[in-house]
Amino acid sequence: MTLLIIFILILGFVGLIGNQTSGLKRMNEMQRSLDEINQKLREMNNKK
């Protein structure tokens, strides 16, 4: 019984770490997109 509880806890922690990693990747992609948009806006302002 104790082994089952330990196994479930380990799986829970692995799932939690996986979700955090996935969220971090999504946030990095979003930051990259925002940086590109910001750069394009700067270029448009400098052309005027």
N, C-alpha and C positions, 0 to 999 in steps of 0.2 A: 504494500500500500504506500509506504514511504517512497519507494522507488518511483511509483507512478506519479506522485505529487512532484517530486524533483524533476521528472521528465517533462511534465506539463509546465512547470516554471521555466525550465530551460527553453522549451519551445516558445513560450510567451516572450521571453527576453529576445530571442532570435527574431521573432516577428516584429517586436518593437524597434529593434535596431534596423531591420530591413525597411520598415516604414519611414524611419527618420532619414535613412540614406536616400530613399526614393524622393521624399519631400525636399531634401537638400538639392538633389539634382534638378528637380523642377524649378526651384527658386533660382539656381544658377542659370538655367536656360532663360528664365524670365528676366533676370538681371542683364544678361547678354543682349536680349531683344531690346530692352529699354535703353541700354548704352548705344545700340545701333540707331535707334530712333532719335536719341539725343544728338548723336553725331550728325545725322542727316539734317536735323533742324538747325544746328550750328552752321553747317555748310550753306543752307538756304539763307540764313541771316547774313552771312558774310558776303554773299553774291549781291545783295541789295546795295 
